[in-house]
Amino acid sequence: MMRLFFFFAFAIFVLIGCQEEQSSENAEVEVTFYVVNEDQIPLGDAAISLVRPSKGEKE
């Protein structure tokens, strides 16, 4: 549970840092989250389903 908390805290910290650096240039900031160990992070499957379509769907 603590790892999940630190994962989100780090992600928010990086997101805020990127926005502060790019705010003067008005550039789009693309943040990619990598789930290292899906078994320990409950949202792993949800994050992956946002990136890749499910096996039943075809593009």
mmCIF file of the N, C-alpha and C atoms, coordinates in Angstrom:
data_MODEL
# 
_entry.id   MODEL 
# 
loop_
_atom_site.group_PDB 
_atom_site.id 
_atom_site.type_symbol 
_atom_site.label_atom_id 
_atom_site.label_alt_id 
_atom_site.label_comp_id 
_atom_site.label_asym_id 
_atom_site.label_entity_id 
_atom_site.label_seq_id 
_atom_site.pdbx_PDB_ins_code 
_atom_site.Cartn_x 
_atom_site.Cartn_y 
_atom_site.Cartn_z 
_atom_site.occupancy 
_atom_site.B_iso_or_equiv 
_atom_site.pdbx_formal_charge 
_atom_site.auth_seq_id 
_atom_site.auth_comp_id 
_atom_site.auth_asym_id 
_atom_site.auth_atom_id 
_atom_site.pdbx_PDB_model_num 
ATOM 1   N N  . MET A 1 1  ? 0.832   -1.198 0.000   1.00 0.00 ? 1  MET A N  1 
ATOM 2   C CA . MET A 1 1  ? 0.000   0.000  0.000   1.00 0.00 ? 1  MET A CA 1 
ATOM 3   C C  . MET A 1 1  ? 0.870   1.253  0.000   1.00 0.00 ? 1  MET A C  1 
ATOM 4   N N  . MET A 1 2  ? 1.979   1.190  0.729   1.00 0.00 ? 2  MET A N  1 
ATOM 5   C CA . MET A 1 2  ? 2.884   2.345  0.758   1.00 0.00 ? 2  MET A CA 1 
ATOM 6   C C  . MET A 1 2  ? 3.530   2.560  -0.599  1.00 0.00 ? 2  MET A C  1 
ATOM 7   N N  . ARG A 1 3  ? 3.808   1.467  -1.320  1.00 0.00 ? 3  ARG A N  1 
ATOM 8   C CA . ARG A 1 3  ? 4.417   1.612  -2.650  1.00 0.00 ? 3  ARG A CA 1 
ATOM 9   C C  . ARG A 1 3  ? 3.468   2.321  -3.597  1.00 0.00 ? 3  ARG A C  1 
ATOM 10  N N  . LEU A 1 4  ? 2.178   2.019  -3.498  1.00 0.00 ? 4  LEU A N  1 
ATOM 11  C CA . LEU A 1 4  ? 1.182   2.679  -4.335  1.00 0.00 ? 4  LEU A CA 1 
ATOM 12  C C  . LEU A 1 4  ? 1.148   4.172  -4.024  1.00 0.00 ? 4  LEU A C  1 
ATOM 13  N N  . PHE A 1 5  ? 1.216   4.520  -2.747  1.00 0.00 ? 5  PHE A N  1 
ATOM 14  C CA . PHE A 1 5  ? 1.226   5.926  -2.340  1.00 0.00 ? 5  PHE A CA 1 
ATOM 15  C C  . PHE A 1 5  ? 2.452   6.645  -2.904  1.00 0.00 ? 5  PHE A C  1 
ATOM 16  N N  . PHE A 1 6  ? 3.632   6.035  -2.762  1.00 0.00 ? 6  PHE A N  1 
ATOM 17  C CA . PHE A 1 6  ? 4.848   6.666  -3.266  1.00 0.00 ? 6  PHE A CA 1 
ATOM 18  C C  . PHE A 1 6  ? 4.839   6.756  -4.781  1.00 0.00 ? 6  PHE A C  1 
ATOM 19  N N  . PHE A 1 7  ? 4.247   5.764  -5.455  1.00 0.00 ? 7  PHE A N  1 
ATOM 20  C CA . PHE A 1 7  ? 4.143   5.785  -6.916  1.00 0.00 ? 7  PHE A CA 1 
ATOM 21  C C  . PHE A 1 7  ? 3.349   7.005  -7.369  1.00 0.00 ? 7  PHE A C  1 
ATOM 22  N N  . PHE A 1 8  ? 2.195   7.244  -6.752  1.00 0.00 ? 8  PHE A N  1 
ATOM 23  C CA . PHE A 1 8  ? 1.371   8.384  -7.133  1.00 0.00 ? 8  PHE A CA 1 
ATOM 24  C C  . PHE A 1 8  ? 2.003   9.701  -6.708  1.00 0.00 ? 8  PHE A C  1 
ATOM 25  N N  . ALA A 1 9  ? 2.645   9.730  -5.546  1.00 0.00 ? 9  ALA A N  1 
ATOM 26  C CA . ALA A 1 9  ? 3.316   10.951 -5.096  1.00 0.00 ? 9  ALA A CA 1 
ATOM 27  C C  . ALA A 1 9  ? 4.426   11.335 -6.063  1.00 0.00 ? 9  ALA A C  1 
ATOM 28  N N  . PHE A 1 10 ? 5.201   10.356 -6.510  1.00 0.00 ? 10 PHE A N  1 
ATOM 29  C CA . PHE A 1 10 ? 6.280   10.608 -7.466  1.00 0.00 ? 10 PHE A CA 1 
ATOM 30  C C  . PHE A 1 10 ? 5.707   11.061 -8.812  1.00 0.00 ? 10 PHE A C  1 
ATOM 31  N N  . ALA A 1 11 ? 4.621   10.420 -9.250  1.00 0.00 ? 11 ALA A N  1 
ATOM 32  C CA . ALA A 1 11 ? 4.006   10.779 -10.532 1.00 0.00 ? 11 ALA A CA 1 
ATOM 33  C C  . ALA A 1 11 ? 3.488   12.212 -10.505 1.00 0.00 ? 11 ALA A C  1 
ATOM 34  N N  . ILE A 1 12 ? 2.849   12.615 -9.411  1.00 0.00 ? 12 ILE A N  1 
ATOM 35  C CA . ILE A 1 12 ? 2.344   13.981 -9.282  1.00 0.00 ? 12 ILE A CA 1 
ATOM 36  C C  . ILE A 1 12 ? 3.501   14.969 -9.226  1.00 0.00 ? 12 ILE A C  1 
ATOM 37  N N  . PHE A 1 13 ? 4.564   14.622 -8.525  1.00 0.00 ? 13 PHE A N  1 
ATOM 38  C CA . PHE A 1 13 ? 5.739   15.480 -8.432  1.00 0.00 ? 13 PHE A CA 1 
ATOM 39  C C  . PHE A 1 13 ? 6.358   15.709 -9.808  1.00 0.00 ? 13 PHE A C  1 
ATOM 40  N N  . VAL A 1 14 ? 6.491   14.649 -10.594 1.00 0.00 ? 14 VAL A N  1 
ATOM 41  C CA . VAL A 1 14 ? 7.050   14.761 -11.949 1.00 0.00 ? 14 VAL A CA 1 
ATOM 42  C C  . VAL A 1 14 ? 6.133   15.581 -12.838 1.00 0.00 ? 14 VAL A C  1 
ATOM 43  N N  . LEU A 1 15 ? 4.829   15.362 -12.732 1.00 0.00 ? 15 LEU A N  1 
ATOM 44  C CA . LEU A 1 15 ? 3.874   16.091 -13.551 1.00 0.00 ? 15 LEU A CA 1 
ATOM 45  C C  . LEU A 1 15 ? 3.931   17.582 -13.261 1.00 0.00 ? 15 LEU A C  1 
ATOM 46  N N  . ILE A 1 16 ? 3.978   17.963 -11.980 1.00 0.00 ? 16 ILE A N  1 
ATOM 47  C CA . ILE A 1 16 ? 4.055   19.373 -11.610 1.00 0.00 ? 16 ILE A CA 1 
ATOM 48  C C  . ILE A 1 16 ? 5.379   19.967 -12.088 1.00 0.00 ? 16 ILE A C  1 
ATOM 49  N N  . GLY A 1 17 ? 6.463   19.236 -11.947 1.00 0.00 ? 17 GLY A N  1 
ATOM 50  C CA . GLY A 1 17 ? 7.764   19.717 -12.400 1.00 0.00 ? 17 GLY A CA 1 
ATOM 51  C C  . GLY A 1 17 ? 7.796   19.962 -13.895 1.00 0.00 ? 17 GLY A C  1 
ATOM 52  N N  . CYS A 1 18 ? 7.195   19.063 -14.665 1.00 0.00 ? 18 CYS A N  1 
ATOM 53  C CA . CYS A 1 18 ? 7.162   19.226 -16.124 1.00 0.00 ? 18 CYS A CA 1 
ATOM 54  C C  . CYS A 1 18 ? 6.315   20.438 -16.509 1.00 0.00 ? 18 CYS A C  1 
ATOM 55  N N  . GLN A 1 19 ? 5.211   20.645 -15.829 1.00 0.00 ? 19 GLN A N  1 
ATOM 56  C CA . GLN A 1 19 ? 4.342   21.771 -16.157 1.00 0.00 ? 19 GLN A CA 1 
ATOM 57  C C  . GLN A 1 19 ? 5.028   23.099 -15.836 1.00 0.00 ? 19 GLN A C  1 
ATOM 58  N N  . GLU A 1 20 ? 5.786   23.159 -14.756 1.00 0.00 ? 20 GLU A N  1 
ATOM 59  C CA . GLU A 1 20 ? 6.475   24.399 -14.406 1.00 0.00 ? 20 GLU A CA 1 
ATOM 60  C C  . GLU A 1 20 ? 7.567   24.723 -15.416 1.00 0.00 ? 20 GLU A C  1 
ATOM 61  N N  . GLU A 1 21 ? 8.280   23.708 -15.890 1.00 0.00 ? 21 GLU A N  1 
ATOM 62  C CA . GLU A 1 21 ? 9.342   23.930 -16.860 1.00 0.00 ? 21 GLU A CA 1 
ATOM 63  C C  . GLU A 1 21 ? 8.787   24.349 -18.213 1.00 0.00 ? 21 GLU A C  1 
ATOM 64  N N  . GLN A 1 22 ? 7.662   23.799 -18.624 1.00 0.00 ? 22 GLN A N  1 
ATOM 65  C CA . GLN A 1 22 ? 7.115   24.045 -19.953 1.00 0.00 ? 22 GLN A CA 1 
ATOM 66  C C  . GLN A 1 22 ? 6.089   25.179 -19.978 1.00 0.00 ? 22 GLN A C  1 
ATOM 67  N N  . SER A 1 23 ? 5.753   25.757 -18.838 1.00 0.00 ? 23 SER A N  1 
ATOM 68  C CA . SER A 1 23 ? 4.677   26.740 -18.800 1.00 0.00 ? 23 SER A CA 1 
ATOM 69  C C  . SER A 1 23 ? 5.001   27.983 -19.639 1.00 0.00 ? 23 SER A C  1 
ATOM 70  N N  . SER A 1 24 ? 6.255   28.389 -19.695 1.00 0.00 ? 24 SER A N  1 
ATOM 71  C CA . SER A 1 24 ? 6.609   29.590 -20.445 1.00 0.00 ? 24 SER A CA 1 
ATOM 72  C C  . SER A 1 24 ? 6.553   29.351 -21.953 1.00 0.00 ? 24 SER A C  1 
ATOM 73  N N  . GLU A 1 25 ? 6.724   28.102 -22.368 1.00 0.00 ? 25 GLU A N  1 
ATOM 74  C CA . GLU A 1 25 ? 6.749   27.806 -23.799 1.00 0.00 ? 25 GLU A CA 1 
ATOM 75  C C  . GLU A 1 25 ? 5.378   27.378 -24.333 1.00 0.00 ? 25 GLU A C  1 
ATOM 76  N N  . ASN A 1 26 ? 4.418   27.134 -23.444 1.00 0.00 ? 26 ASN A N  1 
ATOM 77  C CA . ASN A 1 26 ? 3.087   26.656 -23.832 1.00 0.00 ? 26 ASN A CA 1 
ATOM 78  C C  . ASN A 1 26 ? 3.164   25.386 -24.671 1.00 0.00 ? 26 ASN A C  1 
ATOM 79  N N  . ALA A 1 27 ? 4.059   24.501 -24.334 1.00 0.00 ? 27 ALA A N  1 
ATOM 80  C CA . ALA A 1 27 ? 4.203   23.243 -25.066 1.00 0.00 ? 27 ALA A CA 1 
ATOM 81  C C  . ALA A 1 27 ? 3.379   22.161 -24.380 1.00 0.00 ? 27 ALA A C  1 
ATOM 82  N N  . GLU A 1 28 ? 2.970   21.177 -25.162 1.00 0.00 ? 28 GLU A N  1 
ATOM 83  C CA . GLU A 1 28 ? 2.219   20.069 -24.584 1.00 0.00 ? 28 GLU A CA 1 
ATOM 84  C C  . GLU A 1 28 ? 3.177   19.141 -23.838 1.00 0.00 ? 28 GLU A C  1 
ATOM 85  N N  . VAL A 1 29 ? 2.750   18.697 -22.681 1.00 0.00 ? 29 VAL A N  1 
ATOM 86  C CA . VAL A 1 29 ? 3.568   17.801 -21.879 1.00 0.00 ? 29 VAL A CA 1 
ATOM 87  C C  . VAL A 1 29 ? 2.947   16.407 -21.932 1.00 0.00 ? 29 VAL A C  1 
ATOM 88  N N  . GLU A 1 30 ? 3.729   15.464 -22.398 1.00 0.00 ? 30 GLU A N  1 
ATOM 89  C CA . GLU A 1 30 ? 3.241   14.088 -22.466 1.00 0.00 ? 30 GLU A CA 1 
ATOM 90  C C  . GLU A 1 30 ? 3.916   13.283 -21.371 1.00 0.00 ? 30 GLU A C  1 
ATOM 91  N N  . VAL A 1 31 ? 3.124   12.758 -20.448 1.00 0.00 ? 31 VAL A N  1 
ATOM 92  C CA . VAL A 1 31 ? 3.653   11.990 -19.327 1.00 0.00 ? 31 VAL A CA 1 
ATOM 93  C C  . VAL A 1 31 ? 3.252   10.528 -19.513 1.00 0.00 ? 31 VAL A C  1 
ATOM 94  N N  . THR A 1 32 ? 4.224   9.666  -19.494 1.00 0.00 ? 32 THR A N  1 
ATOM 95  C CA . THR A 1 32 ? 3.960   8.240  -19.661 1.00 0.00 ? 32 THR A CA 1 
ATOM 96  C C  . THR A 1 32 ? 4.242   7.524  -18.340 1.00 0.00 ? 32 THR A C  1 
ATOM 97  N N  . PHE A 1 33 ? 3.297   6.712  -17.888 1.00 0.00 ? 33 PHE A N  1 
ATOM 98  C CA . PHE A 1 33 ? 3.468   5.965  -16.649 1.00 0.00 ? 33 PHE A CA 1 
ATOM 99  C C  . PHE A 1 33 ? 3.784   4.513  -16.986 1.00 0.00 ? 33 PHE A C  1 
ATOM 100 N N  . TYR A 1 34 ? 4.840   4.009  -16.398 1.00 0.00 ? 34 TYR A N  1 
ATOM 101 C CA . TYR A 1 34 ? 5.199   2.610  -16.594 1.00 0.00 ? 34 TYR A CA 1 
ATOM 102 C C  . TYR A 1 34 ? 4.930   1.841  -15.307 1.00 0.00 ? 34 TYR A C  1 
ATOM 103 N N  . VAL A 1 35 ? 4.144   0.790  -15.403 1.00 0.00 ? 35 VAL A N  1 
ATOM 104 C CA . VAL A 1 35 ? 3.862   -0.049 -14.243 1.00 0.00 ? 35 VAL A CA 1 
ATOM 105 C C  . VAL A 1 35 ? 4.900   -1.171 -14.219 1.00 0.00 ? 35 VAL A C  1 
ATOM 106 N N  . VAL A 1 36 ? 5.770   -1.113 -13.207 1.00 0.00 ? 36 VAL A N  1 
ATOM 107 C CA . VAL A 1 36 ? 6.877   -2.067 -13.160 1.00 0.00 ? 36 VAL A CA 1 
ATOM 108 C C  . VAL A 1 36 ? 6.419   -3.421 -12.665 1.00 0.00 ? 36 VAL A C  1 
ATOM 109 N N  . ASN A 1 37 ? 5.666   -3.431 -11.588 1.00 0.00 ? 37 ASN A N  1 
ATOM 110 C CA . ASN A 1 37 ? 5.237   -4.706 -11.011 1.00 0.00 ? 37 ASN A CA 1 
ATOM 111 C C  . ASN A 1 37 ? 3.727   -4.672 -10.837 1.00 0.00 ? 37 ASN A C  1 
ATOM 112 N N  . GLU A 1 38 ? 3.007   -5.254 -11.785 1.00 0.00 ? 38 GLU A N  1 
ATOM 113 C CA . GLU A 1 38 ? 1.551   -5.168 -11.793 1.00 0.00 ? 38 GLU A CA 1 
ATOM 114 C C  . GLU A 1 38 ? 0.915   -5.867 -10.601 1.00 0.00 ? 38 GLU A C  1 
ATOM 115 N N  . ASP A 1 39 ? 1.553   -6.913 -10.089 1.00 0.00 ? 39 ASP A N  1 
ATOM 116 C CA . ASP A 1 39 ? 0.960   -7.678 -8.989  1.00 0.00 ? 39 ASP A CA 1 
ATOM 117 C C  . ASP A 1 39 ? 0.847   -6.853 -7.713  1.00 0.00 ? 39 ASP A C  1 
ATOM 118 N N  . GLN A 1 40 ? 1.741   -5.897 -7.532  1.00 0.00 ? 40 GLN A N  1 
ATOM 119 C CA . GLN A 1 40 ? 1.737   -5.104 -6.301  1.00 0.00 ? 40 GLN A CA 1 
ATOM 120 C C  . GLN A 1 40 ? 0.945   -3.806 -6.452  1.00 0.00 ? 40 GLN A C  1 
ATOM 121 N N  . ILE A 1 41 ? 0.586   -3.442 -7.681  1.00 0.00 ? 41 ILE A N  1 
ATOM 122 C CA . ILE A 1 41 ? -0.178  -2.213 -7.901  1.00 0.00 ? 41 ILE A CA 1 
ATOM 123 C C  . ILE A 1 41 ? -1.550  -2.592 -8.471  1.00 0.00 ? 41 ILE A C  1 
ATOM 124 N N  . PRO A 1 42 ? -2.618  -2.391 -7.708  1.00 0.00 ? 42 PRO A N  1 
ATOM 125 C CA . PRO A 1 42 ? -3.949  -2.815 -8.143  1.00 0.00 ? 42 PRO A CA 1 
ATOM 126 C C  . PRO A 1 42 ? -4.397  -2.154 -9.445  1.00 0.00 ? 42 PRO A C  1 
ATOM 127 N N  . LEU A 1 43 ? -3.922  -0.938 -9.734  1.00 0.00 ? 43 LEU A N  1 
ATOM 128 C CA . LEU A 1 43 ? -4.361  -0.212 -10.917 1.00 0.00 ? 43 LEU A CA 1 
ATOM 129 C C  . LEU A 1 43 ? -3.567  -0.600 -12.159 1.00 0.00 ? 43 LEU A C  1 
ATOM 130 N N  . GLY A 1 44 ? -2.709  -1.597 -12.051 1.00 0.00 ? 44 GLY A N  1 
ATOM 131 C CA . GLY A 1 44 ? -1.876  -1.988 -13.187 1.00 0.00 ? 44 GLY A CA 1 
ATOM 132 C C  . GLY A 1 44 ? -2.691  -2.384 -14.405 1.00 0.00 ? 44 GLY A C  1 
ATOM 133 N N  . ASP A 1 45 ? -3.722  -3.209 -14.205 1.00 0.00 ? 45 ASP A N  1 
ATOM 134 C CA . ASP A 1 45 ? -4.532  -3.665 -15.324 1.00 0.00 ? 45 ASP A CA 1 
ATOM 135 C C  . ASP A 1 45 ? -5.308  -2.511 -15.946 1.00 0.00 ? 45 ASP A C  1 
ATOM 136 N N  . ALA A 1 46 ? -5.797  -1.598 -15.124 1.00 0.00 ? 46 ALA A N  1 
ATOM 137 C CA . ALA A 1 46 ? -6.543  -0.454 -15.642 1.00 0.00 ? 46 ALA A CA 1 
ATOM 138 C C  . ALA A 1 46 ? -5.633  0.462  -16.462 1.00 0.00 ? 46 ALA A C  1 
ATOM 139 N N  . ALA A 1 47 ? -4.408  0.679  -15.990 1.00 0.00 ? 47 ALA A N  1 
ATOM 140 C CA . ALA A 1 47 ? -3.470  1.533  -16.705 1.00 0.00 ? 47 ALA A CA 1 
ATOM 141 C C  . ALA A 1 47 ? -3.105  0.924  -18.051 1.00 0.00 ? 47 ALA A C  1 
ATOM 142 N N  . ILE A 1 48 ? -2.908  -0.379 -18.083 1.00 0.00 ? 48 ILE A N  1 
ATOM 143 C CA . ILE A 1 48 ? -2.543  -1.051 -19.332 1.00 0.00 ? 48 ILE A CA 1 
ATOM 144 C C  . ILE A 1 48 ? -3.721  -1.041 -20.302 1.00 0.00 ? 48 ILE A C  1 
ATOM 145 N N  . SER A 1 49 ? -4.938  -1.170 -19.805 1.00 0.00 ? 49 SER A N  1 
ATOM 146 C CA . SER A 1 49 ? -6.102  -1.177 -20.691 1.00 0.00 ? 49 SER A CA 1 
ATOM 147 C C  . SER A 1 49 ? -6.307  0.191  -21.333 1.00 0.00 ? 49 SER A C  1 
ATOM 148 N N  . LEU A 1 50 ? -5.843  1.257  -20.692 1.00 0.00 ? 50 LEU A N  1 
ATOM 149 C CA . LEU A 1 50 ? -5.933  2.586  -21.289 1.00 0.00 ? 50 LEU A CA 1 
ATOM 150 C C  . LEU A 1 50 ? -4.935  2.737  -22.431 1.00 0.00 ? 50 LEU A C  1 
ATOM 151 N N  . VAL A 1 51 ? -3.802  2.066  -22.309 1.00 0.00 ? 51 VAL A N  1 
ATOM 152 C CA . VAL A 1 51 ? -2.758  2.186  -23.323 1.00 0.00 ? 51 VAL A CA 1 
ATOM 153 C C  . VAL A 1 51 ? -3.050  1.275  -24.501 1.00 0.00 ? 51 VAL A C  1 
ATOM 154 N N  . ARG A 1 52 ? -3.386  0.034  -24.231 1.00 0.00 ? 52 ARG A N  1 
ATOM 155 C CA . ARG A 1 52 ? -3.614  -0.949 -25.292 1.00 0.00 ? 52 ARG A CA 1 
ATOM 156 C C  . ARG A 1 52 ? -5.080  -1.365 -25.314 1.00 0.00 ? 52 ARG A C  1 
ATOM 157 N N  . PRO A 1 53 ? -5.664  -1.561 -26.478 1.00 0.00 ? 53 PRO A N  1 
ATOM 158 C CA . PRO A 1 53 ? -7.039  -2.086 -26.512 1.00 0.00 ? 53 PRO A CA 1 
ATOM 159 C C  . PRO A 1 53 ? -7.065  -3.518 -25.984 1.00 0.00 ? 53 PRO A C  1 
ATOM 160 N N  . SER A 1 54 ? -8.196  -3.917 -25.466 1.00 0.00 ? 54 SER A N  1 
ATOM 161 C CA . SER A 1 54 ? -8.292  -5.275 -24.934 1.00 0.00 ? 54 SER A CA 1 
ATOM 162 C C  . SER A 1 54 ? -8.199  -6.299 -26.057 1.00 0.00 ? 54 SER A C  1 
ATOM 163 N N  . LYS A 1 55 ? -7.965  -7.545 -25.688 1.00 0.00 ? 55 LYS A N  1 
ATOM 164 C CA . LYS A 1 55 ? -7.739  -8.597 -26.689 1.00 0.00 ? 55 LYS A CA 1 
ATOM 165 C C  . LYS A 1 55 ? -8.966  -8.818 -27.578 1.00 0.00 ? 55 LYS A C  1 
ATOM 166 N N  . GLY A 1 56 ? -10.146 -8.565 -27.055 1.00 0.00 ? 56 GLY A N  1 
ATOM 167 C CA . GLY A 1 56 ? -11.361 -8.793 -27.835 1.00 0.00 ? 56 GLY A CA 1 
ATOM 168 C C  . GLY A 1 56 ? -11.615 -7.715 -28.886 1.00 0.00 ? 56 GLY A C  1 
ATOM 169 N N  . GLU A 1 57 ? -11.067 -6.521 -28.684 1.00 0.00 ? 57 GLU A N  1 
ATOM 170 C CA . GLU A 1 57 ? -11.311 -5.421 -29.617 1.00 0.00 ? 57 GLU A CA 1 
ATOM 171 C C  . GLU A 1 57 ? -10.294 -5.425 -30.748 1.00 0.00 ? 57 GLU A C  1 
ATOM 172 N N  . LYS A 1 58 ? -10.752 -5.016 -31.911 1.00 0.00 ? 58 LYS A N  1 
ATOM 173 C CA . LYS A 1 58 ? -9.847  -4.878 -33.055 1.00 0.00 ? 58 LYS A CA 1 
ATOM 174 C C  . LYS A 1 58 ? -9.884  -3.441 -33.532 1.00 0.00 ? 58 LYS A C  1 
ATOM 175 N N  . GLU A 1 59 ? -8.735  -2.951 -33.976 1.00 0.00 ? 59 GLU A N  1 
ATOM 176 C CA . GLU A 1 59 ? -8.677  -1.564 -34.435 1.00 0.00 ? 59 GLU A CA 1 
ATOM 177 C C  . GLU A 1 59 ? -9.307  -1.418 -35.809 1.00 0.00 ? 59 GLU A C  1 
# 
